[in-house]
Amino acid sequence: KQLFQVAAEEEGFLSRGVASLGSLVLVGHSSGTISVVDFKGESGALQHTLKEHREVITDIASGEVEGELIAVSADIAGEVIIWGSNLAVKARAEKTDGDTCTSIAVTPSCIACGYGS
C-alpha cells in the first residue's frame, strides 16, 4: 500500500540491508548506523538509531531462532551483531581474517552468514 523512504543523512550516503522485527523496520547504512523505524498503522516514524557498528553495514536479517525473535546485522569488517527483540545487543562476533560478511539468513534453528574477501 505504502512505500516508506529513509532519507539520506549526507551526500554519498547509502542504505544497505533492511529487515523487520515486529512492527519495527531496521535499515542499515554506509555510515555504520542502523535506523529503527516504527510502523504503527499505515505510517512510519524514525524511533532511534543504533550505533554499535563502526563500519559500513552489508546486510541485516531477522527471524525466529529457537522461538525468539531476533535481528542480525553485519558490516564490511566482518563484525556480526545479534539483536534481541528489545534491540539490546545479545552477542557479537568478529572475523579475525578480515573477510566481509556479505549476506545473512536466519532460520528457526541457526544463523547463517556468507563471507567473501
CNS distance restraints for C-alpha pairs under 8 A (distance, minus, plus):
assign (resid   2 and name CA) (resid  42 and name CA) 7.44 0.50 0.50
assign (resid   4 and name CA) (resid  44 and name CA) 7.20 0.50 0.50
assign (resid   8 and name CA) (resid  13 and name CA) 5.72 0.50 0.50
assign (resid   8 and name CA) (resid  14 and name CA) 7.30 0.50 0.50
assign (resid   8 and name CA) (resid  15 and name CA) 7.98 0.50 0.50
assign (resid   9 and name CA) (resid  13 and name CA) 6.43 0.50 0.50
assign (resid  13 and name CA) (resid  29 and name CA) 7.20 0.50 0.50
assign (resid  13 and name CA) (resid  30 and name CA) 6.08 0.50 0.50
assign (resid  13 and name CA) (resid  31 and name CA) 7.27 0.50 0.50
assign (resid  14 and name CA) (resid  29 and name CA) 5.62 0.50 0.50
assign (resid  14 and name CA) (resid  30 and name CA) 5.13 0.50 0.50
assign (resid  14 and name CA) (resid  31 and name CA) 7.99 0.50 0.50
assign (resid  15 and name CA) (resid  27 and name CA) 6.71 0.50 0.50
assign (resid  15 and name CA) (resid  28 and name CA) 5.62 0.50 0.50
assign (resid  15 and name CA) (resid  29 and name CA) 4.27 0.50 0.50
assign (resid  15 and name CA) (resid  30 and name CA) 6.21 0.50 0.50
assign (resid  16 and name CA) (resid  27 and name CA) 6.80 0.50 0.50
assign (resid  16 and name CA) (resid  28 and name CA) 5.02 0.50 0.50
assign (resid  16 and name CA) (resid  29 and name CA) 5.46 0.50 0.50
assign (resid  16 and name CA) (resid  30 and name CA) 7.07 0.50 0.50
assign (resid  16 and name CA) (resid  57 and name CA) 6.29 0.50 0.50
assign (resid  16 and name CA) (resid  58 and name CA) 5.98 0.50 0.50
assign (resid  16 and name CA) (resid  59 and name CA) 6.23 0.50 0.50
assign (resid  17 and name CA) (resid  26 and name CA) 7.94 0.50 0.50
assign (resid  17 and name CA) (resid  27 and name CA) 5.87 0.50 0.50
assign (resid  17 and name CA) (resid  28 and name CA) 5.20 0.50 0.50
assign (resid  17 and name CA) (resid  29 and name CA) 7.75 0.50 0.50
assign (resid  17 and name CA) (resid  57 and name CA) 7.23 0.50 0.50
assign (resid  17 and name CA) (resid  58 and name CA) 6.39 0.50 0.50
assign (resid  17 and name CA) (resid  59 and name CA) 4.28 0.50 0.50
assign (resid  17 and name CA) (resid  60 and name CA) 4.77 0.50 0.50
assign (resid  17 and name CA) (resid  61 and name CA) 7.56 0.50 0.50
assign (resid  18 and name CA) (resid  25 and name CA) 6.96 0.50 0.50
assign (resid  18 and name CA) (resid  26 and name CA) 5.55 0.50 0.50
assign (resid  18 and name CA) (resid  27 and name CA) 4.66 0.50 0.50
assign (resid  18 and name CA) (resid  28 and name CA) 6.50 0.50 0.50
assign (resid  18 and name CA) (resid  59 and name CA) 7.36 0.50 0.50
assign (resid  18 and name CA) (resid  60 and name CA) 5.73 0.50 0.50
assign (resid  18 and name CA) (resid  61 and name CA) 7.12 0.50 0.50
assign (resid  19 and name CA) (resid  25 and name CA) 5.71 0.50 0.50
assign (resid  19 and name CA) (resid  26 and name CA) 5.29 0.50 0.50
assign (resid  19 and name CA) (resid  27 and name CA) 6.89 0.50 0.50
assign (resid  19 and name CA) (resid  60 and name CA) 5.86 0.50 0.50
assign (resid  19 and name CA) (resid  61 and name CA) 5.25 0.50 0.50
assign (resid  19 and name CA) (resid  62 and name CA) 5.86 0.50 0.50
assign (resid  19 and name CA) (resid  71 and name CA) 7.56 0.50 0.50
assign (resid  20 and name CA) (resid  24 and name CA) 5.60 0.50 0.50
assign (resid  20 and name CA) (resid  25 and name CA) 4.32 0.50 0.50
assign (resid  20 and name CA) (resid  26 and name CA) 6.08 0.50 0.50
assign (resid  20 and name CA) (resid  61 and name CA) 7.86 0.50 0.50
assign (resid  20 and name CA) (resid  62 and name CA) 6.44 0.50 0.50
assign (resid  21 and name CA) (resid  25 and name CA) 6.15 0.50 0.50
assign (resid  21 and name CA) (resid  26 and name CA) 7.49 0.50 0.50
assign (resid  21 and name CA) (resid  62 and name CA) 6.44 0.50 0.50
assign (resid  21 and name CA) (resid  63 and name CA) 7.64 0.50 0.50
assign (resid  21 and name CA) (resid  69 and name CA) 7.26 0.50 0.50
assign (resid  21 and name CA) (resid  70 and name CA) 7.12 0.50 0.50
assign (resid  21 and name CA) (resid  71 and name CA) 6.77 0.50 0.50
assign (resid  21 and name CA) (resid  85 and name CA) 6.86 0.50 0.50
assign (resid  23 and name CA) (resid  38 and name CA) 5.92 0.50 0.50
assign (resid  23 and name CA) (resid  39 and name CA) 5.42 0.50 0.50
assign (resid  23 and name CA) (resid  40 and name CA) 7.03 0.50 0.50
assign (resid  24 and name CA) (resid  36 and name CA) 6.41 0.50 0.50
assign (resid  24 and name CA) (resid  37 and name CA) 5.54 0.50 0.50
assign (resid  24 and name CA) (resid  38 and name CA) 4.55 0.50 0.50
assign (resid  24 and name CA) (resid  39 and name CA) 6.15 0.50 0.50
assign (resid  25 and name CA) (resid  35 and name CA) 8.00 0.50 0.50
assign (resid  25 and name CA) (resid  36 and name CA) 5.80 0.50 0.50
assign (resid  25 and name CA) (resid  37 and name CA) 5.11 0.50 0.50
assign (resid  25 and name CA) (resid  38 and name CA) 6.45 0.50 0.50
assign (resid  25 and name CA) (resid  39 and name CA) 7.60 0.50 0.50
assign (resid  26 and name CA) (resid  34 and name CA) 6.26 0.50 0.50
assign (resid  26 and name CA) (resid  35 and name CA) 5.67 0.50 0.50
assign (resid  26 and name CA) (resid  36 and name CA) 4.82 0.50 0.50
assign (resid  26 and name CA) (resid  37 and name CA) 6.45 0.50 0.50
assign (resid  26 and name CA) (resid  60 and name CA) 7.64 0.50 0.50
assign (resid  27 and name CA) (resid  34 and name CA) 5.34 0.50 0.50
assign (resid  27 and name CA) (resid  35 and name CA) 5.10 0.50 0.50
assign (resid  27 and name CA) (resid  36 and name CA) 6.67 0.50 0.50
assign (resid  27 and name CA) (resid  60 and name CA) 7.70 0.50 0.50
assign (resid  28 and name CA) (resid  32 and name CA) 7.00 0.50 0.50
assign (resid  28 and name CA) (resid  33 and name CA) 6.12 0.50 0.50
assign (resid  28 and name CA) (resid  34 and name CA) 4.41 0.50 0.50
assign (resid  28 and name CA) (resid  35 and name CA) 6.52 0.50 0.50
assign (resid  28 and name CA) (resid  57 and name CA) 5.44 0.50 0.50
assign (resid  28 and name CA) (resid  58 and name CA) 7.53 0.50 0.50
assign (resid  28 and name CA) (resid  59 and name CA) 7.12 0.50 0.50
assign (resid  28 and name CA) (resid  60 and name CA) 6.96 0.50 0.50
assign (resid  29 and name CA) (resid  33 and name CA) 5.57 0.50 0.50
assign (resid  29 and name CA) (resid  34 and name CA) 6.11 0.50 0.50
assign (resid  29 and name CA) (resid  35 and name CA) 7.89 0.50 0.50
assign (resid  29 and name CA) (resid  56 and name CA) 6.46 0.50 0.50
assign (resid  29 and name CA) (resid  57 and name CA) 5.60 0.50 0.50
assign (resid  30 and name CA) (resid  55 and name CA) 7.38 0.50 0.50
assign (resid  30 and name CA) (resid  56 and name CA) 4.31 0.50 0.50
assign (resid  30 and name CA) (resid  57 and name CA) 5.80 0.50 0.50
assign (resid  31 and name CA) (resid  54 and name CA) 7.87 0.50 0.50
assign (resid  31 and name CA) (resid  55 and name CA) 6.70 0.50 0.50
assign (resid  31 and name CA) (resid  56 and name CA) 5.63 0.50 0.50
assign (resid  31 and name CA) (resid  57 and name CA) 7.55 0.50 0.50
assign (resid  32 and name CA) (resid  51 and name CA) 6.90 0.50 0.50
assign (resid  32 and name CA) (resid  52 and name CA) 7.79 0.50 0.50
assign (resid  32 and name CA) (resid  53 and name CA) 5.17 0.50 0.50
assign (resid  32 and name CA) (resid  54 and name CA) 5.45 0.50 0.50
assign (resid  32 and name CA) (resid  55 and name CA) 4.76 0.50 0.50
assign (resid  32 and name CA) (resid  56 and name CA) 4.55 0.50 0.50
assign (resid  32 and name CA) (resid  57 and name CA) 5.28 0.50 0.50
assign (resid  32 and name CA) (resid  75 and name CA) 7.29 0.50 0.50
assign (resid  33 and name CA) (resid  49 and name CA) 6.51 0.50 0.50
assign (resid  33 and name CA) (resid  50 and name CA) 5.64 0.50 0.50
assign (resid  33 and name CA) (resid  51 and name CA) 4.92 0.50 0.50
assign (resid  33 and name CA) (resid  52 and name CA) 7.27 0.50 0.50
assign (resid  33 and name CA) (resid  53 and name CA) 6.51 0.50 0.50
assign (resid  33 and name CA) (resid  54 and name CA) 7.99 0.50 0.50
assign (resid  33 and name CA) (resid  57 and name CA) 7.42 0.50 0.50
assign (resid  34 and name CA) (resid  49 and name CA) 5.55 0.50 0.50
assign (resid  34 and name CA) (resid  50 and name CA) 4.96 0.50 0.50
assign (resid  34 and name CA) (resid  51 and name CA) 6.71 0.50 0.50
assign (resid  35 and name CA) (resid  46 and name CA) 6.95 0.50 0.50
assign (resid  35 and name CA) (resid  47 and name CA) 7.81 0.50 0.50
assign (resid  35 and name CA) (resid  48 and name CA) 6.30 0.50 0.50
assign (resid  35 and name CA) (resid  49 and name CA) 4.60 0.50 0.50
assign (resid  35 and name CA) (resid  50 and name CA) 6.43 0.50 0.50
assign (resid  36 and name CA) (resid  46 and name CA) 5.91 0.50 0.50
assign (resid  36 and name CA) (resid  47 and name CA) 5.54 0.50 0.50
assign (resid  36 and name CA) (resid  48 and name CA) 5.42 0.50 0.50
assign (resid  36 and name CA) (resid  49 and name CA) 5.81 0.50 0.50
assign (resid  36 and name CA) (resid  50 and name CA) 7.37 0.50 0.50
assign (resid  37 and name CA) (resid  44 and name CA) 6.07 0.50 0.50
assign (resid  37 and name CA) (resid  45 and name CA) 5.37 0.50 0.50
assign (resid  37 and name CA) (resid  46 and name CA) 4.34 0.50 0.50
assign (resid  37 and name CA) (resid  47 and name CA) 5.40 0.50 0.50
assign (resid  37 and name CA) (resid  48 and name CA) 7.38 0.50 0.50
assign (resid  38 and name CA) (resid  44 and name CA) 5.43 0.50 0.50
assign (resid  38 and name CA) (resid  45 and name CA) 5.44 0.50 0.50
assign (resid  38 and name CA) (resid  46 and name CA) 6.31 0.50 0.50
assign (resid  38 and name CA) (resid  47 and name CA) 5.93 0.50 0.50
assign (resid  39 and name CA) (resid  43 and name CA) 5.69 0.50 0.50
assign (resid  39 and name CA) (resid  44 and name CA) 4.26 0.50 0.50
assign (resid  39 and name CA) (resid  45 and name CA) 6.61 0.50 0.50
assign (resid  40 and name CA) (resid  44 and name CA) 6.44 0.50 0.50
assign (resid  53 and name CA) (resid  57 and name CA) 7.54 0.50 0.50
assign (resid  53 and name CA) (resid  75 and name CA) 6.92 0.50 0.50
assign (resid  53 and name CA) (resid  79 and name CA) 7.72 0.50 0.50
assign (resid  54 and name CA) (resid  75 and name CA) 7.96 0.50 0.50
assign (resid  55 and name CA) (resid  75 and name CA) 5.69 0.50 0.50
assign (resid  55 and name CA) (resid  76 and name CA) 6.04 0.50 0.50
assign (resid  55 and name CA) (resid  77 and name CA) 6.45 0.50 0.50
assign (resid  56 and name CA) (resid  75 and name CA) 5.30 0.50 0.50
assign (resid  56 and name CA) (resid  76 and name CA) 5.45 0.50 0.50
assign (resid  56 and name CA) (resid  77 and name CA) 7.94 0.50 0.50
assign (resid  57 and name CA) (resid  73 and name CA) 7.24 0.50 0.50
assign (resid  57 and name CA) (resid  74 and name CA) 5.79 0.50 0.50
assign (resid  57 and name CA) (resid  75 and name CA) 4.17 0.50 0.50
assign (resid  57 and name CA) (resid  76 and name CA) 6.28 0.50 0.50
assign (resid  58 and name CA) (resid  73 and name CA) 7.74 0.50 0.50
assign (resid  58 and name CA) (resid  74 and name CA) 5.68 0.50 0.50
assign (resid  58 and name CA) (resid  75 and name CA) 4.98 0.50 0.50
assign (resid  58 and name CA) (resid  76 and name CA) 5.92 0.50 0.50
assign (resid  58 and name CA) (resid 101 and name CA) 6.95 0.50 0.50
assign (resid  58 and name CA) (resid 102 and name CA) 5.64 0.50 0.50
assign (resid  58 and name CA) (resid 103 and name CA) 7.22 0.50 0.50
assign (resid  59 and name CA) (resid  73 and name CA) 5.83 0.50 0.50
assign (resid  59 and name CA) (resid  74 and name CA) 5.54 0.50 0.50
assign (resid  59 and name CA) (resid  75 and name CA) 7.14 0.50 0.50
assign (resid  59 and name CA) (resid 101 and name CA) 7.87 0.50 0.50
assign (resid  59 and name CA) (resid 102 and name CA) 6.40 0.50 0.50
assign (resid  59 and name CA) (resid 103 and name CA) 5.68 0.50 0.50
assign (resid  59 and name CA) (resid 104 and name CA) 6.54 0.50 0.50
assign (resid  60 and name CA) (resid  71 and name CA) 7.06 0.50 0.50
assign (resid  60 and name CA) (resid  72 and name CA) 5.59 0.50 0.50
assign (resid  60 and name CA) (resid  73 and name CA) 4.36 0.50 0.50
assign (resid  60 and name CA) (resid  74 and name CA) 6.55 0.50 0.50
assign (resid  60 and name CA) (resid 103 and name CA) 7.86 0.50 0.50
assign (resid  60 and name CA) (resid 104 and name CA) 6.71 0.50 0.50
assign (resid  61 and name CA) (resid  71 and name CA) 5.69 0.50 0.50
assign (resid  61 and name CA) (resid  72 and name CA) 5.34 0.50 0.50
assign (resid  61 and name CA) (resid  73 and name CA) 6.62 0.50 0.50
assign (resid  61 and name CA) (resid 104 and name CA) 5.96 0.50 0.50
assign (resid  61 and name CA) (resid 105 and name CA) 6.14 0.50 0.50
assign (resid  61 and name CA) (resid 106 and name CA) 6.53 0.50 0.50
assign (resid  62 and name CA) (resid  69 and name CA) 7.40 0.50 0.50
assign (resid  62 and name CA) (resid  70 and name CA) 5.63 0.50 0.50
assign (resid  62 and name CA) (resid  71 and name CA) 4.10 0.50 0.50
assign (resid  62 and name CA) (resid  72 and name CA) 6.09 0.50 0.50
assign (resid  62 and name CA) (resid 105 and name CA) 7.72 0.50 0.50
assign (resid  62 and name CA) (resid 106 and name CA) 6.06 0.50 0.50
assign (resid  63 and name CA) (resid  69 and name CA) 5.60 0.50 0.50
assign (resid  63 and name CA) (resid  70 and name CA) 5.71 0.50 0.50
assign (resid  63 and name CA) (resid  71 and name CA) 6.58 0.50 0.50
assign (resid  63 and name CA) (resid 106 and name CA) 5.50 0.50 0.50
assign (resid  63 and name CA) (resid 107 and name CA) 6.68 0.50 0.50
assign (resid  63 and name CA) (resid 108 and name CA) 7.38 0.50 0.50
assign (resid  64 and name CA) (resid  68 and name CA) 5.05 0.50 0.50
assign (resid  64 and name CA) (resid  69 and name CA) 4.33 0.50 0.50
assign (resid  64 and name CA) (resid  70 and name CA) 6.08 0.50 0.50
assign (resid  64 and name CA) (resid 106 and name CA) 7.22 0.50 0.50
assign (resid  64 and name CA) (resid 107 and name CA) 6.79 0.50 0.50
assign (resid  64 and name CA) (resid 108 and name CA) 5.44 0.50 0.50
assign (resid  65 and name CA) (resid  69 and name CA) 6.57 0.50 0.50
assign (resid  65 and name CA) (resid  70 and name CA) 7.18 0.50 0.50
assign (resid  65 and name CA) (resid 106 and name CA) 7.23 0.50 0.50
assign (resid  65 and name CA) (resid 107 and name CA) 6.31 0.50 0.50
assign (resid  65 and name CA) (resid 108 and name CA) 4.38 0.50 0.50
assign (resid  65 and name CA) (resid 109 and name CA) 5.43 0.50 0.50
assign (resid  65 and name CA) (resid 110 and name CA) 6.32 0.50 0.50
assign (resid  65 and name CA) (resid 111 and name CA) 7.89 0.50 0.50
assign (resid  66 and name CA) (resid 108 and name CA) 5.82 0.50 0.50
assign (resid  66 and name CA) (resid 109 and name CA) 5.94 0.50 0.50
assign (resid  67 and name CA) (resid 108 and name CA) 7.37 0.50 0.50
assign (resid  68 and name CA) (resid  85 and name CA) 7.89 0.50 0.50
assign (resid  69 and name CA) (resid  84 and name CA) 6.86 0.50 0.50
assign (resid  69 and name CA) (resid  85 and name CA) 5.68 0.50 0.50
assign (resid  70 and name CA) (resid  82 and name CA) 6.91 0.50 0.50
assign (resid  70 and name CA) (resid  83 and name CA) 5.64 0.50 0.50
assign (resid  70 and name CA) (resid  84 and name CA) 4.90 0.50 0.50
assign (resid  70 and name CA) (resid  85 and name CA) 5.45 0.50 0.50
assign (resid  71 and name CA) (resid  82 and name CA) 5.93 0.50 0.50
assign (resid  71 and name CA) (resid  83 and name CA) 5.07 0.50 0.50
assign (resid  71 and name CA) (resid  84 and name CA) 6.66 0.50 0.50
assign (resid  71 and name CA) (resid  85 and name CA) 7.40 0.50 0.50
assign (resid  72 and name CA) (resid  80 and name CA) 6.90 0.50 0.50
assign (resid  72 and name CA) (resid  81 and name CA) 5.63 0.50 0.50
assign (resid  72 and name CA) (resid  82 and name CA) 4.54 0.50 0.50
assign (resid  72 and name CA) (resid  83 and name CA) 6.03 0.50 0.50
assign (resid  72 and name CA) (resid 104 and name CA) 7.45 0.50 0.50
assign (resid  72 and name CA) (resid 106 and name CA) 7.96 0.50 0.50
assign (resid  73 and name CA) (resid  80 and name CA) 5.64 0.50 0.50
assign (resid  73 and name CA) (resid  81 and name CA) 5.31 0.50 0.50
assign (resid  73 and name CA) (resid  82 and name CA) 6.67 0.50 0.50
assign (resid  73 and name CA) (resid 104 and name CA) 7.80 0.50 0.50
assign (resid  74 and name CA) (resid  78 and name CA) 6.43 0.50 0.50
assign (resid  74 and name CA) (resid  79 and name CA) 5.56 0.50 0.50
assign (resid  74 and name CA) (resid  80 and name CA) 4.37 0.50 0.50
assign (resid  74 and name CA) (resid  81 and name CA) 6.40 0.50 0.50
assign (resid  74 and name CA) (resid 101 and name CA) 6.06 0.50 0.50
assign (resid  74 and name CA) (resid 102 and name CA) 7.57 0.50 0.50
assign (resid  74 and name CA) (resid 103 and name CA) 7.95 0.50 0.50
assign (resid  74 and name CA) (resid 104 and name CA) 7.85 0.50 0.50
assign (resid  75 and name CA) (resid  79 and name CA) 5.55 0.50 0.50
assign (resid  75 and name CA) (resid  80 and name CA) 6.79 0.50 0.50
assign (resid  75 and name CA) (resid 100 and name CA) 7.06 0.50 0.50
assign (resid  75 and name CA) (resid 101 and name CA) 6.55 0.50 0.50
assign (resid  75 and name CA) (resid 102 and name CA) 7.96 0.50 0.50
assign (resid  76 and name CA) (resid  99 and name CA) 7.97 0.50 0.50
assign (resid  76 and name CA) (resid 100 and name CA) 4.94 0.50 0.50
assign (resid  76 and name CA) (resid 101 and name CA) 6.47 0.50 0.50
assign (resid  76 and name CA) (resid 102 and name CA) 7.57 0.50 0.50
assign (resid  77 and name CA) (resid  94 and name CA) 7.98 0.50 0.50
assign (resid  77 and name CA) (resid  95 and name CA) 7.63 0.50 0.50
assign (resid  77 and name CA) (resid  98 and name CA) 6.15 0.50 0.50
assign (resid  77 and name CA) (resid  99 and name CA) 6.80 0.50 0.50
assign (resid  77 and name CA) (resid 100 and name CA) 5.53 0.50 0.50
assign (resid  77 and name CA) (resid 101 and name CA) 7.61 0.50 0.50
assign (resid  78 and name CA) (resid  94 and name CA) 5.88 0.50 0.50
assign (resid  78 and name CA) (resid  95 and name CA) 5.28 0.50 0.50
assign (resid  78 and name CA) (resid  98 and name CA) 6.50 0.50 0.50
assign (resid  78 and name CA) (resid  99 and name CA) 5.76 0.50 0.50
assign (resid  78 and name CA) (resid 100 and name CA) 4.44 0.50 0.50
assign (resid  78 and name CA) (resid 101 and name CA) 4.94 0.50 0.50
assign (resid  78 and name CA) (resid 115 and name CA) 7.80 0.50 0.50
assign (resid  79 and name CA) (resid  92 and name CA) 7.10 0.50 0.50
assign (resid  79 and name CA) (resid  93 and name CA) 5.67 0.50 0.50
assign (resid  79 and name CA) (resid  94 and name CA) 4.30 0.50 0.50
assign (resid  79 and name CA) (resid  95 and name CA) 6.28 0.50 0.50
assign (resid  79 and name CA) (resid 101 and name CA) 7.45 0.50 0.50
assign (resid  80 and name CA) (resid  92 and name CA) 5.60 0.50 0.50
assign (resid  80 and name CA) (resid  93 and name CA) 5.20 0.50 0.50
assign (resid  80 and name CA) (resid  94 and name CA) 6.35 0.50 0.50
assign (resid  80 and name CA) (resid 101 and name CA) 7.68 0.50 0.50
assign (resid  81 and name CA) (resid  89 and name CA) 6.85 0.50 0.50
assign (resid  81 and name CA) (resid  90 and name CA) 7.63 0.50 0.50
assign (resid  81 and name CA) (resid  91 and name CA) 5.93 0.50 0.50
assign (resid  81 and name CA) (resid  92 and name CA) 4.40 0.50 0.50
assign (resid  81 and name CA) (resid  93 and name CA) 6.55 0.50 0.50
assign (resid  82 and name CA) (resid  89 and name CA) 6.02 0.50 0.50
assign (resid  82 and name CA) (resid  90 and name CA) 5.47 0.50 0.50
assign (resid  82 and name CA) (resid  91 and name CA) 5.20 0.50 0.50
assign (resid  82 and name CA) (resid  92 and name CA) 6.16 0.50 0.50
assign (resid  83 and name CA) (resid  87 and name CA) 5.15 0.50 0.50
assign (resid  83 and name CA) (resid  88 and name CA) 5.57 0.50 0.50
assign (resid  83 and name CA) (resid  89 and name CA) 4.71 0.50 0.50
assign (resid  83 and name CA) (resid  90 and name CA) 5.40 0.50 0.50
assign (resid  83 and name CA) (resid  91 and name CA) 7.31 0.50 0.50
assign (resid  84 and name CA) (resid  88 and name CA) 5.46 0.50 0.50
assign (resid  84 and name CA) (resid  89 and name CA) 6.41 0.50 0.50
assign (resid  84 and name CA) (resid  90 and name CA) 5.91 0.50 0.50
assign (resid  95 and name CA) (resid  99 and name CA) 6.63 0.50 0.50
assign (resid  98 and name CA) (resid 117 and name CA) 7.52 0.50 0.50
assign (resid  99 and name CA) (resid 115 and name CA) 6.08 0.50 0.50
assign (resid  99 and name CA) (resid 116 and name CA) 5.57 0.50 0.50
assign (resid  99 and name CA) (resid 117 and name CA) 4.86 0.50 0.50
assign (resid 100 and name CA) (resid 115 and name CA) 5.38 0.50 0.50
assign (resid 100 and name CA) (resid 116 and name CA) 5.43 0.50 0.50
assign (resid 100 and name CA) (resid 117 and name CA) 5.97 0.50 0.50
assign (resid 101 and name CA) (resid 113 and name CA) 6.40 0.50 0.50
assign (resid 101 and name CA) (resid 114 and name CA) 5.61 0.50 0.50
assign (resid 101 and name CA) (resid 115 and name CA) 4.34 0.50 0.50
assign (resid 101 and name CA) (resid 116 and name CA) 6.57 0.50 0.50
assign (resid 102 and name CA) (resid 113 and name CA) 7.59 0.50 0.50
assign (resid 102 and name CA) (resid 114 and name CA) 5.76 0.50 0.50
assign (resid 102 and name CA) (resid 115 and name CA) 5.66 0.50 0.50
assign (resid 102 and name CA) (resid 116 and name CA) 6.77 0.50 0.50
assign (resid 103 and name CA) (resid 113 and name CA) 5.77 0.50 0.50
assign (resid 103 and name CA) (resid 114 and name CA) 5.04 0.50 0.50
assign (resid 103 and name CA) (resid 115 and name CA) 7.24 0.50 0.50
assign (resid 104 and name CA) (resid 111 and name CA) 7.22 0.50 0.50
assign (resid 104 and name CA) (resid 112 and name CA) 5.72 0.50 0.50
assign (resid 104 and name CA) (resid 113 and name CA) 4.57 0.50 0.50
assign (resid 104 and name CA) (resid 114 and name CA) 6.33 0.50 0.50
assign (resid 105 and name CA) (resid 111 and name CA) 5.88 0.50 0.50
assign (resid 105 and name CA) (resid 112 and name CA) 5.14 0.50 0.50
assign (resid 105 and name CA) (resid 113 and name CA) 6.54 0.50 0.50
assign (resid 106 and name CA) (resid 110 and name CA) 6.22 0.50 0.50
assign (resid 106 and name CA) (resid 111 and name CA) 4.62 0.50 0.50
assign (resid 106 and name CA) (resid 112 and name CA) 6.37 0.50 0.50
assign (resid 107 and name CA) (resid 111 and name CA) 6.17 0.50 0.50
assign (resid 107 and name CA) (resid 112 and name CA) 7.94 0.50 0.50
